[in-house]
Amino acid sequence: MPERHSLEVIWPDGRRSQVQPGQDWLQAAAEAGYAIPTGCLGGSCGACELEVNGQLVRACIATVPASPSGRLLLEIAVDPHW
């Protein structure tokens, strides 16, 4: 099995943490002390939608992708007061 290297994630509030590719986004956020807004936790409502290096993902059903640069920049894609 190939070795997985950790990635630096830059969260919407500017904090940074190290995460593993394949890790659940909600778990990675909790470990970093960042709260991703959630709603249904099944991928249908979109409350947890993030923009990850320009790509939209729903954090409740997605995992951290690999990144050739070793960094992922996140933005909240929906109104956090949804």
PDB file of N, CA, C and O in Angstrom:
ATOM      1  N   MET A   1       0.851  -1.181   0.000  1.00  0.00           N
ATOM      2  CA  MET A   1       0.000   0.000   0.000  1.00  0.00           C
ATOM      3  C   MET A   1       0.895   1.242   0.000  1.00  0.00           C
ATOM      4  O   MET A   1       1.830   1.320   0.797  1.00  0.00           O
ATOM      5  N   PRO A   2       0.622   2.231  -0.893  1.00  0.00           N
ATOM      6  CA  PRO A   2       1.464   3.420  -0.937  1.00  0.00           C
ATOM      7  C   PRO A   2       1.312   4.265   0.321  1.00  0.00           C
ATOM      8  O   PRO A   2       0.243   4.312   0.931  1.00  0.00           O
ATOM      9  N   GLU A   3       2.384   4.921   0.693  1.00  0.00           N
ATOM     10  CA  GLU A   3       2.368   5.791   1.866  1.00  0.00           C
ATOM     11  C   GLU A   3       1.562   7.046   1.550  1.00  0.00           C
ATOM     12  O   GLU A   3       1.708   7.632   0.477  1.00  0.00           O
ATOM     13  N   ARG A   4       0.716   7.452   2.483  1.00  0.00           N
ATOM     14  CA  ARG A   4      -0.068   8.671   2.299  1.00  0.00           C
ATOM     15  C   ARG A   4       0.575   9.786   3.108  1.00  0.00           C
ATOM     16  O   ARG A   4       0.822   9.644   4.305  1.00  0.00           O
ATOM     17  N   HIS A   5       0.839  10.886   2.441  1.00  0.00           N
ATOM     18  CA  HIS A   5       1.448  12.029   3.101  1.00  0.00           C
ATOM     19  C   HIS A   5       0.360  12.988   3.555  1.00  0.00           C
ATOM     20  O   HIS A   5      -0.658  13.150   2.881  1.00  0.00           O
ATOM     21  N   SER A   6       0.580  13.622   4.702  1.00  0.00           N
ATOM     22  CA  SER A   6      -0.402  14.571   5.183  1.00  0.00           C
ATOM     23  C   SER A   6      -0.397  15.817   4.306  1.00  0.00           C
ATOM     24  O   SER A   6       0.592  16.136   3.646  1.00  0.00           O
ATOM     25  N   LEU A   7      -1.526  16.507   4.320  1.00  0.00           N
ATOM     26  CA  LEU A   7      -1.724  17.735   3.562  1.00  0.00           C
ATOM     27  C   LEU A   7      -1.954  18.878   4.528  1.00  0.00           C
ATOM     28  O   LEU A   7      -2.482  18.676   5.621  1.00  0.00           O
ATOM     29  N   GLU A   8      -1.567  20.062   4.138  1.00  0.00           N
ATOM     30  CA  GLU A   8      -1.914  21.242   4.918  1.00  0.00           C
ATOM     31  C   GLU A   8      -3.264  21.740   4.422  1.00  0.00           C
ATOM     32  O   GLU A   8      -3.459  21.947   3.224  1.00  0.00           O
ATOM     33  N   VAL A   9      -4.189  21.929   5.348  1.00  0.00           N
ATOM     34  CA  VAL A   9      -5.495  22.503   5.022  1.00  0.00           C
ATOM     35  C   VAL A   9      -5.547  23.899   5.617  1.00  0.00           C
ATOM     36  O   VAL A   9      -5.214  24.110   6.783  1.00  0.00           O
ATOM     37  N   ILE A  10      -5.969  24.842   4.799  1.00  0.00           N
ATOM     38  CA  ILE A  10      -6.182  26.210   5.268  1.00  0.00           C
ATOM     39  C   ILE A  10      -7.697  26.397   5.337  1.00  0.00           C
ATOM     40  O   ILE A  10      -8.379  26.462   4.315  1.00  0.00           O
ATOM     41  N   TRP A  11      -8.201  26.483   6.558  1.00  0.00           N
ATOM     42  CA  TRP A  11      -9.642  26.555   6.825  1.00  0.00           C
ATOM     43  C   TRP A  11     -10.153  27.964   6.534  1.00  0.00           C
ATOM     44  O   TRP A  11      -9.360  28.904   6.482  1.00  0.00           O
ATOM     45  N   PRO A  12     -11.475  28.127   6.343  1.00  0.00           N
ATOM     46  CA  PRO A  12     -12.033  29.438   6.002  1.00  0.00           C
ATOM     47  C   PRO A  12     -11.707  30.550   7.005  1.00  0.00           C
ATOM     48  O   PRO A  12     -11.682  31.723   6.633  1.00  0.00           O
ATOM     49  N   ASP A  13     -11.459  30.199   8.266  1.00  0.00           N
ATOM     50  CA  ASP A  13     -11.137  31.226   9.263  1.00  0.00           C
ATOM     51  C   ASP A  13      -9.637  31.510   9.338  1.00  0.00           C
ATOM     52  O   ASP A  13      -9.198  32.288  10.185  1.00  0.00           O
ATOM     53  N   GLY A  14      -8.843  30.883   8.454  1.00  0.00           N
ATOM     54  CA  GLY A  14      -7.411  31.133   8.404  1.00  0.00           C
ATOM     55  C   GLY A  14      -6.551  30.154   9.175  1.00  0.00           C
ATOM     56  O   GLY A  14      -5.337  30.113   8.980  1.00  0.00           O
ATOM     57  N   ARG A  15      -7.161  29.358  10.053  1.00  0.00           N
ATOM     58  CA  ARG A  15      -6.342  28.382  10.790  1.00  0.00           C
ATOM     59  C   ARG A  15      -5.850  27.304   9.833  1.00  0.00           C
ATOM     60  O   ARG A  15      -6.438  27.079   8.775  1.00  0.00           O
ATOM     61  N   ARG A  16      -4.789  26.657  10.213  1.00  0.00           N
ATOM     62  CA  ARG A  16      -4.163  25.619   9.396  1.00  0.00           C
ATOM     63  C   ARG A  16      -4.040  24.340  10.201  1.00  0.00           C
ATOM     64  O   ARG A  16      -3.844  24.369  11.416  1.00  0.00           O
ATOM     65  N   SER A  17      -4.158  23.218   9.507  1.00  0.00           N
ATOM     66  CA  SER A  17      -3.958  21.933  10.169  1.00  0.00           C
ATOM     67  C   SER A  17      -3.425  20.934   9.153  1.00  0.00           C
ATOM     68  O   SER A  17      -3.443  21.179   7.947  1.00  0.00           O
ATOM     69  N   GLN A  18      -2.956  19.813   9.660  1.00  0.00           N
ATOM     70  CA  GLN A  18      -2.476  18.717   8.827  1.00  0.00           C
ATOM     71  C   GLN A  18      -3.543  17.628   8.825  1.00  0.00           C
ATOM     72  O   GLN A  18      -4.039  17.238   9.882  1.00  0.00           O
ATOM     73  N   VAL A  19      -3.895  17.141   7.647  1.00  0.00           N
ATOM     74  CA  VAL A  19      -4.893  16.072   7.520  1.00  0.00           C
ATOM     75  C   VAL A  19      -4.353  15.007   6.566  1.00  0.00           C
ATOM     76  O   VAL A  19      -3.395  15.239   5.828  1.00  0.00           O
ATOM     77  N   GLN A  20      -4.978  13.855   6.597  1.00  0.00           N
ATOM     78  CA  GLN A  20      -4.600  12.745   5.729  1.00  0.00           C
ATOM     79  C   GLN A  20      -5.591  12.643   4.570  1.00  0.00           C
ATOM     80  O   GLN A  20      -6.798  12.755   4.785  1.00  0.00           O
ATOM     81  N   PRO A  21      -5.103  12.433   3.348  1.00  0.00           N
ATOM     82  CA  PRO A  21      -6.022  12.149   2.250  1.00  0.00           C
ATOM     83  C   PRO A  21      -6.887  10.942   2.614  1.00  0.00           C
ATOM     84  O   PRO A  21      -6.401   9.964   3.182  1.00  0.00           O
ATOM     85  N   GLY A  22      -8.164  11.026   2.282  1.00  0.00           N
ATOM     86  CA  GLY A  22      -9.092   9.948   2.587  1.00  0.00           C
ATOM     87  C   GLY A  22      -9.819  10.129   3.914  1.00  0.00           C
ATOM     88  O   GLY A  22     -10.786   9.418   4.190  1.00  0.00           O
ATOM     89  N   GLN A  23      -9.367  11.069   4.735  1.00  0.00           N
ATOM     90  CA  GLN A  23     -10.027  11.334   6.020  1.00  0.00           C
ATOM     91  C   GLN A  23     -11.369  12.021   5.757  1.00  0.00           C
ATOM     92  O   GLN A  23     -11.494  12.791   4.804  1.00  0.00           O
ATOM     93  N   ASP A  24     -12.365  11.749   6.590  1.00  0.00           N
ATOM     94  CA  ASP A  24     -13.658  12.428   6.482  1.00  0.00           C
ATOM     95  C   ASP A  24     -13.474  13.915   6.761  1.00  0.00           C
ATOM     96  O   ASP A  24     -12.757  14.292   7.688  1.00  0.00           O
ATOM     97  N   TRP A  25     -14.122  14.762   5.958  1.00  0.00           N
ATOM     98  CA  TRP A  25     -14.001  16.205   6.171  1.00  0.00           C
ATOM     99  C   TRP A  25     -14.497  16.643   7.544  1.00  0.00           C
ATOM    100  O   TRP A  25     -13.857  17.470   8.192  1.00  0.00           O
ATOM    101  N   LEU A  26     -15.621  16.106   7.995  1.00  0.00           N
ATOM    102  CA  LEU A  26     -16.158  16.534   9.289  1.00  0.00           C
ATOM    103  C   LEU A  26     -15.217  16.153  10.427  1.00  0.00           C
ATOM    104  O   LEU A  26     -15.070  16.911  11.386  1.00  0.00           O
ATOM    105  N   GLN A  27     -14.583  14.992  10.334  1.00  0.00           N
ATOM    106  CA  GLN A  27     -13.613  14.570  11.346  1.00  0.00           C
ATOM    107  C   GLN A  27     -12.385  15.483  11.309  1.00  0.00           C
ATOM    108  O   GLN A  27     -11.900  15.917  12.354  1.00  0.00           O
ATOM    109  N   ALA A  28     -11.890  15.770  10.119  1.00  0.00           N
ATOM    110  CA  ALA A  28     -10.720  16.648   9.985  1.00  0.00           C
ATOM    111  C   ALA A  28     -11.011  18.027  10.562  1.00  0.00           C
ATOM    112  O   ALA A  28     -10.166  18.613  11.238  1.00  0.00           O
ATOM    113  N   ALA A  29     -12.199  18.540  10.297  1.00  0.00           N
ATOM    114  CA  ALA A  29     -12.582  19.851  10.816  1.00  0.00           C
ATOM    115  C   ALA A  29     -12.662  19.832  12.339  1.00  0.00           C
ATOM    116  O   ALA A  29     -12.169  20.745  13.000  1.00  0.00           O
ATOM    117  N   ALA A  30     -13.277  18.800  12.891  1.00  0.00           N
ATOM    118  CA  ALA A  30     -13.402  18.700  14.354  1.00  0.00           C
ATOM    119  C   ALA A  30     -12.021  18.653  15.002  1.00  0.00           C
ATOM    120  O   ALA A  30     -11.790  19.309  16.018  1.00  0.00           O
ATOM    121  N   GLU A  31     -11.100  17.881  14.422  1.00  0.00           N
ATOM    122  CA  GLU A  31      -9.751  17.791  14.981  1.00  0.00           C
ATOM    123  C   GLU A  31      -9.011  19.123  14.900  1.00  0.00           C
ATOM    124  O   GLU A  31      -8.137  19.399  15.722  1.00  0.00           O
ATOM    125  N   ALA A  32      -9.360  19.954  13.907  1.00  0.00           N
ATOM    126  CA  ALA A  32      -8.726  21.266  13.750  1.00  0.00           C
ATOM    127  C   ALA A  32      -9.422  22.340  14.582  1.00  0.00           C
ATOM    128  O   ALA A  32      -8.944  23.471  14.667  1.00  0.00           O
ATOM    129  N   GLY A  33     -10.557  21.981  15.197  1.00  0.00           N
ATOM    130  CA  GLY A  33     -11.304  22.969  15.976  1.00  0.00           C
ATOM    131  C   GLY A  33     -12.144  23.895  15.122  1.00  0.00           C
ATOM    132  O   GLY A  33     -12.498  24.995  15.546  1.00  0.00           O
ATOM    133  N   TYR A  34     -12.466  23.445  13.909  1.00  0.00           N
ATOM    134  CA  TYR A  34     -13.276  24.242  12.996  1.00  0.00           C
ATOM    135  C   TYR A  34     -14.634  23.575  12.829  1.00  0.00           C
ATOM    136  O   TYR A  34     -14.702  22.367  12.605  1.00  0.00           O
ATOM    137  N   ALA A  35     -15.707  24.338  12.935  1.00  0.00           N
ATOM    138  CA  ALA A  35     -17.061  23.785  12.812  1.00  0.00           C
ATOM    139  C   ALA A  35     -17.600  24.035  11.411  1.00  0.00           C
ATOM    140  O   ALA A  35     -17.828  25.180  11.023  1.00  0.00           O
ATOM    141  N   ILE A  36     -17.803  22.967  10.659  1.00  0.00           N
ATOM    142  CA  ILE A  36     -18.439  23.066   9.352  1.00  0.00           C
ATOM    143  C   ILE A  36     -19.948  23.036   9.591  1.00  0.00           C
ATOM    144  O   ILE A  36     -20.439  22.150  10.291  1.00  0.00           O
ATOM    145  N   PRO A  37     -20.692  23.988   9.024  1.00  0.00           N
ATOM    146  CA  PRO A  37     -22.152  23.950   9.184  1.00  0.00           C
ATOM    147  C   PRO A  37     -22.702  22.649   8.606  1.00  0.00           C
ATOM    148  O   PRO A  37     -22.241  22.190   7.561  1.00  0.00           O
ATOM    149  N   THR A  38     -23.673  22.060   9.273  1.00  0.00           N
ATOM    150  CA  THR A  38     -24.289  20.830   8.778  1.00  0.00           C
ATOM    151  C   THR A  38     -25.801  20.945   8.861  1.00  0.00           C
ATOM    152  O   THR A  38     -26.338  21.802   9.562  1.00  0.00           O
ATOM    153  N   GLY A  39     -26.464  20.083   8.147  1.00  0.00           N
ATOM    154  CA  GLY A  39     -27.919  20.028   8.163  1.00  0.00           C
ATOM    155  C   GLY A  39     -28.348  18.582   8.213  1.00  0.00           C
ATOM    156  O   GLY A  39     -28.546  18.021   9.291  1.00  0.00           O
ATOM    157  N   CYS A  40     -28.494  17.976   7.047  1.00  0.00           N
ATOM    158  CA  CYS A  40     -29.040  16.619   6.955  1.00  0.00           C
ATOM    159  C   CYS A  40     -28.021  15.515   7.237  1.00  0.00           C
ATOM    160  O   CYS A  40     -28.409  14.413   7.624  1.00  0.00           O
ATOM    161  N   LEU A  41     -26.739  15.784   7.052  1.00  0.00           N
ATOM    162  CA  LEU A  41     -25.652  14.804   7.186  1.00  0.00           C
ATOM    163  C   LEU A  41     -25.772  13.644   6.203  1.00  0.00           C
ATOM    164  O   LEU A  41     -25.185  12.582   6.411  1.00  0.00           O
ATOM    165  N   GLY A  42     -26.540  13.856   5.125  1.00  0.00           N
ATOM    166  CA  GLY A  42     -26.688  12.830   4.103  1.00  0.00           C
ATOM    167  C   GLY A  42     -26.374  13.324   2.699  1.00  0.00           C
ATOM    168  O   GLY A  42     -26.514  12.569   1.737  1.00  0.00           O
ATOM    169  N   GLY A  43     -25.954  14.574   2.566  1.00  0.00           N
ATOM    170  CA  GLY A  43     -25.554  15.106   1.270  1.00  0.00           C
ATOM    171  C   GLY A  43     -26.638  15.787   0.469  1.00  0.00           C
ATOM    172  O   GLY A  43     -26.364  16.280  -0.625  1.00  0.00           O
ATOM    173  N   SER A  44     -27.862  15.833   0.974  1.00  0.00           N
ATOM    174  CA  SER A  44     -28.937  16.398   0.158  1.00  0.00           C
ATOM    175  C   SER A  44     -29.207  17.883   0.394  1.00  0.00           C
ATOM    176  O   SER A  44     -29.679  18.559  -0.520  1.00  0.00           O
ATOM    177  N   CYS A  45     -28.928  18.415   1.581  1.00  0.00           N
ATOM    178  CA  CYS A  45     -29.325  19.800   1.855  1.00  0.00           C
ATOM    179  C   CYS A  45     -28.291  20.842   1.422  1.00  0.00           C
ATOM    180  O   CYS A  45     -28.661  21.975   1.112  1.00  0.00           O
ATOM    181  N   GLY A  46     -27.021  20.487   1.393  1.00  0.00           N
ATOM    182  CA  GLY A  46     -25.986  21.413   0.960  1.00  0.00           C
ATOM    183  C   GLY A  46     -25.471  22.365   2.020  1.00  0.00           C
ATOM    184  O   GLY A  46     -24.646  23.224   1.709  1.00  0.00           O
ATOM    185  N   ALA A  47     -25.919  22.250   3.253  1.00  0.00           N
ATOM    186  CA  ALA A  47     -25.467  23.163   4.313  1.00  0.00           C
ATOM    187  C   ALA A  47     -23.966  23.072   4.554  1.00  0.00           C
ATOM    188  O   ALA A  47     -23.344  24.050   4.970  1.00  0.00           O
ATOM    189  N   CYS A  48     -23.381  21.907   4.297  1.00  0.00           N
ATOM    190  CA  CYS A  48     -21.956  21.679   4.572  1.00  0.00           C
ATOM    191  C   CYS A  48     -21.077  21.868   3.344  1.00  0.00           C
ATOM    192  O   CYS A  48     -19.915  21.463   3.344  1.00  0.00           O
ATOM    193  N   GLU A  49     -21.622  22.478   2.304  1.00  0.00           N
ATOM    194  CA  GLU A  49     -20.881  22.597   1.055  1.00  0.00           C
ATOM    195  C   GLU A  49     -19.640  23.477   1.216  1.00  0.00           C
ATOM    196  O   GLU A  49     -19.711  24.604   1.706  1.00  0.00           O
ATOM    197  N   LEU A  50     -18.521  22.933   0.796  1.00  0.00           N
ATOM    198  CA  LEU A  50     -17.233  23.628   0.848  1.00  0.00           C
ATOM    199  C   LEU A  50     -16.696  23.785  -0.564  1.00  0.00           C
ATOM    200  O   LEU A  50     -17.000  23.000  -1.462  1.00  0.00           O
ATOM    201  N   GLU A  51     -15.898  24.814  -0.730  1.00  0.00           N
ATOM    202  CA  GLU A  51     -15.116  24.948  -1.952  1.00  0.00           C
ATOM    203  C   GLU A  51     -13.692  24.551  -1.577  1.00  0.00           C
ATOM    204  O   GLU A  51     -13.054  25.214  -0.759  1.00  0.00           O
ATOM    205  N   VAL A  52     -13.201  23.481  -2.167  1.00  0.00           N
ATOM    206  CA  VAL A  52     -11.871  22.942  -1.874  1.00  0.00           C
ATOM    207  C   VAL A  52     -11.009  23.143  -3.115  1.00  0.00           C
ATOM    208  O   VAL A  52     -11.191  22.468  -4.128  1.00  0.00           O
ATOM    209  N   ASN A  53     -10.070  24.079  -3.023  1.00  0.00           N
ATOM    210  CA  ASN A  53      -9.242  24.419  -4.188  1.00  0.00           C
ATOM    211  C   ASN A  53     -10.112  24.653  -5.429  1.00  0.00           C
ATOM    212  O   ASN A  53      -9.765  24.238  -6.535  1.00  0.00           O
ATOM    213  N   GLY A  54     -11.250  25.327  -5.221  1.00  0.00           N
ATOM    214  CA  GLY A  54     -12.121  25.687  -6.333  1.00  0.00           C
ATOM    215  C   GLY A  54     -13.163  24.656  -6.718  1.00  0.00           C
ATOM    216  O   GLY A  54     -13.984  24.921  -7.596  1.00  0.00           O
ATOM    217  N   GLN A  55     -13.157  23.491  -6.091  1.00  0.00           N
ATOM    218  CA  GLN A  55     -14.121  22.431  -6.399  1.00  0.00           C
ATOM    219  C   GLN A  55     -15.150  22.327  -5.275  1.00  0.00           C
ATOM    220  O   GLN A  55     -14.781  22.301  -4.100  1.00  0.00           O
ATOM    221  N   LEU A  56     -16.433  22.268  -5.624  1.00  0.00           N
ATOM    222  CA  LEU A  56     -17.471  22.136  -4.600  1.00  0.00           C
ATOM    223  C   LEU A  56     -17.576  20.697  -4.111  1.00  0.00           C
ATOM    224  O   LEU A  56     -17.603  19.756  -4.905  1.00  0.00           O
ATOM    225  N   VAL A  57     -17.635  20.543  -2.791  1.00  0.00           N
ATOM    226  CA  VAL A  57     -17.842  19.227  -2.174  1.00  0.00           C
ATOM    227  C   VAL A  57     -18.821  19.388  -1.019  1.00  0.00           C
ATOM    228  O   VAL A  57     -18.929  20.459  -0.423  1.00  0.00           O
ATOM    229  N   ARG A  58     -19.511  18.337  -0.722  1.00  0.00           N
ATOM    230  CA  ARG A  58     -20.386  18.318   0.458  1.00  0.00           C
ATOM    231  C   ARG A  58     -19.640  17.547   1.539  1.00  0.00           C
ATOM    232  O   ARG A  58     -19.446  16.336   1.439  1.00  0.00           O
ATOM    233  N   ALA A  59     -19.231  18.268   2.564  1.00  0.00           N
ATOM    234  CA  ALA A  59     -18.333  17.727   3.582  1.00  0.00           C
ATOM    235  C   ALA A  59     -18.897  16.510   4.310  1.00  0.00           C
ATOM    236  O   ALA A  59     -18.130  15.657   4.758  1.00  0.00           O
ATOM    237  N   CYS A  60     -20.210  16.412   4.434  1.00  0.00           N
ATOM    238  CA  CYS A  60     -20.780  15.295   5.193  1.00  0.00           C
ATOM    239  C   CYS A  60     -20.651  13.960   4.481  1.00  0.00           C
ATOM    240  O   CYS A  60     -20.770  12.909   5.110  1.00  0.00           O
ATOM    241  N   ILE A  61     -20.407  13.989   3.165  1.00  0.00           N
ATOM    242  CA  ILE A  61     -20.308  12.729   2.419  1.00  0.00           C
ATOM    243  C   ILE A  61     -18.998  12.616   1.634  1.00  0.00           C
ATOM    244  O   ILE A  61     -18.818  11.675   0.861  1.00  0.00           O
ATOM    245  N   ALA A  62     -18.087  13.569   1.828  1.00  0.00           N
ATOM    246  CA  ALA A  62     -16.835  13.581   1.067  1.00  0.00           C
ATOM    247  C   ALA A  62     -15.637  13.353   1.979  1.00  0.00           C
ATOM    248  O   ALA A  62     -15.698  13.544   3.194  1.00  0.00           O
ATOM    249  N   THR A  63     -14.563  12.942   1.352  1.00  0.00           N
ATOM    250  CA  THR A  63     -13.310  12.773   2.079  1.00  0.00           C
ATOM    251  C   THR A  63     -12.267  13.725   1.509  1.00  0.00           C
ATOM    252  O   THR A  63     -12.417  14.258   0.410  1.00  0.00           O
ATOM    253  N   VAL A  64     -11.219  13.920   2.276  1.00  0.00           N
ATOM    254  CA  VAL A  64     -10.123  14.801   1.881  1.00  0.00           C
ATOM    255  C   VAL A  64      -9.440  14.203   0.649  1.00  0.00           C
ATOM    256  O   VAL A  64      -9.010  13.050   0.679  1.00  0.00           O
ATOM    257  N   PRO A  65      -9.339  14.981  -0.433  1.00  0.00           N
ATOM    258  CA  PRO A  65      -8.678  14.451  -1.628  1.00  0.00           C
ATOM    259  C   PRO A  65      -7.164  14.605  -1.543  1.00  0.00           C
ATOM    260  O   PRO A  65      -6.652  15.383  -0.738  1.00  0.00           O
ATOM    261  N   ALA A  66      -6.467  13.865  -2.373  1.00  0.00           N
ATOM    262  CA  ALA A  66      -5.028  14.079  -2.509  1.00  0.00           C
ATOM    263  C   ALA A  66      -4.817  15.414  -3.210  1.00  0.00           C
ATOM    264  O   ALA A  66      -5.695  15.887  -3.933  1.00  0.00           O
ATOM    265  N   SER A  67      -3.666  16.014  -2.997  1.00  0.00           N
ATOM    266  CA  SER A  67      -3.353  17.281  -3.652  1.00  0.00           C
ATOM    267  C   SER A  67      -1.880  17.288  -4.028  1.00  0.00           C
ATOM    268  O   SER A  67      -1.020  17.155  -3.157  1.00  0.00           O
ATOM    269  N   PRO A  68      -1.575  17.441  -5.316  1.00  0.00           N
ATOM    270  CA  PRO A  68      -0.172  17.468  -5.737  1.00  0.00           C
ATOM    271  C   PRO A  68       0.638  18.571  -5.054  1.00  0.00           C
ATOM    272  O   PRO A  68       1.842  18.422  -4.844  1.00  0.00           O
ATOM    273  N   SER A  69      -0.024  19.675  -4.710  1.00  0.00           N
ATOM    274  CA  SER A  69       0.679  20.790  -4.069  1.00  0.00           C
ATOM    275  C   SER A  69       0.906  20.559  -2.580  1.00  0.00           C
ATOM    276  O   SER A  69       1.720  21.243  -1.959  1.00  0.00           O
ATOM    277  N   GLY A  70       0.176  19.581  -2.001  1.00  0.00           N
ATOM    278  CA  GLY A  70       0.287  19.339  -0.561  1.00  0.00           C
ATOM    279  C   GLY A  70      -0.530  20.308   0.272  1.00  0.00           C
ATOM    280  O   GLY A  70      -0.431  20.305   1.499  1.00  0.00           O
ATOM    281  N   ARG A  71      -1.345  21.145  -0.383  1.00  0.00           N
ATOM    282  CA  ARG A  71      -2.184  22.122   0.331  1.00  0.00           C
ATOM    283  C   ARG A  71      -3.597  22.118  -0.219  1.00  0.00           C
ATOM    284  O   ARG A  71      -3.812  21.896  -1.411  1.00  0.00           O
ATOM    285  N   LEU A  72      -4.545  22.362   0.649  1.00  0.00           N
ATOM    286  CA  LEU A  72      -5.939  22.534   0.256  1.00  0.00           C
ATOM    287  C   LEU A  72      -6.454  23.819   0.886  1.00  0.00           C
ATOM    288  O   LEU A  72      -6.330  24.015   2.094  1.00  0.00           O
ATOM    289  N   LEU A  73      -7.027  24.687   0.073  1.00  0.00           N
ATOM    290  CA  LEU A  73      -7.609  25.941   0.539  1.00  0.00           C
ATOM    291  C   LEU A  73      -9.119  25.784   0.536  1.00  0.00           C
ATOM    292  O   LEU A  73      -9.716  25.457  -0.490  1.00  0.00           O
ATOM    293  N   LEU A  74      -9.741  26.020   1.700  1.00  0.00           N
ATOM    294  CA  LEU A  74     -11.182  25.834   1.835  1.00  0.00           C
ATOM    295  C   LEU A  74     -11.900  27.162   2.000  1.00  0.00           C
ATOM    296  O   LEU A  74     -11.387  28.099   2.610  1.00  0.00           O
ATOM    297  N   GLU A  75     -13.093  27.217   1.443  1.00  0.00           N
ATOM    298  CA  GLU A  75     -14.023  28.319   1.652  1.00  0.00           C
ATOM    299  C   GLU A  75     -15.395  27.697   1.878  1.00  0.00           C
ATOM    300  O   GLU A  75     -15.713  26.651   1.313  1.00  0.00           O
ATOM    301  N   ILE A  76     -16.200  28.345   2.705  1.00  0.00           N
ATOM    302  CA  ILE A  76     -17.594  27.910   2.878  1.00  0.00           C
ATOM    303  C   ILE A  76     -18.356  28.363   1.637  1.00  0.00           C
ATOM    304  O   ILE A  76     -18.298  29.535   1.266  1.00  0.00           O
ATOM    305  N   ALA A  77     -19.059  27.453   1.003  1.00  0.00           N
ATOM    306  CA  ALA A  77     -19.745  27.769  -0.258  1.00  0.00           C
ATOM    307  C   ALA A  77     -21.173  28.270  -0.061  1.00  0.00           C
ATOM    308  O   ALA A  77     -21.776  28.780  -1.005  1.00  0.00           O
ATOM    309  N   VAL A  78     -21.727  28.134   1.147  1.00  0.00           N
ATOM    310  CA  VAL A  78     -23.098  28.577   1.409  1.00  0.00           C
ATOM    311  C   VAL A  78     -23.094  29.522   2.603  1.00  0.00           C
ATOM    312  O   VAL A  78     -22.102  29.628   3.325  1.00  0.00           O
ATOM    313  N   ASP A  79     -24.204  30.199   2.796  1.00  0.00           N
ATOM    314  CA  ASP A  79     -24.356  31.103   3.930  1.00  0.00           C
ATOM    315  C   ASP A  79     -24.218  30.305   5.230  1.00  0.00           C
ATOM    316  O   ASP A  79     -25.001  29.384   5.464  1.00  0.00           O
ATOM    317  N   PRO A  80     -23.231  30.640   6.086  1.00  0.00           N
ATOM    318  CA  PRO A  80     -23.043  29.865   7.319  1.00  0.00           C
ATOM    319  C   PRO A  80     -24.195  30.012   8.314  1.00  0.00           C
ATOM    320  O   PRO A  80     -24.248  29.287   9.308  1.00  0.00           O
ATOM    321  N   HIS A  81     -25.102  30.928   8.061  1.00  0.00           N
ATOM    322  CA  HIS A  81     -26.268  31.114   8.950  1.00  0.00           C
ATOM    323  C   HIS A  81     -27.521  30.533   8.321  1.00  0.00           C
ATOM    324  O   HIS A  81     -28.642  30.903   8.671  1.00  0.00           O
ATOM    325  N   TRP A  82     -27.313  29.625   7.394  1.00  0.00           N
ATOM    326  CA  TRP A  82     -28.324  28.896   6.660  1.00  0.00           C
ATOM    327  C   TRP A  82     -29.435  28.538   7.572  1.00  0.00           C
ATOM    328  O   TRP A  82     -30.405  27.910   7.147  1.00  0.00           O
TER     329      TRP A  82
END
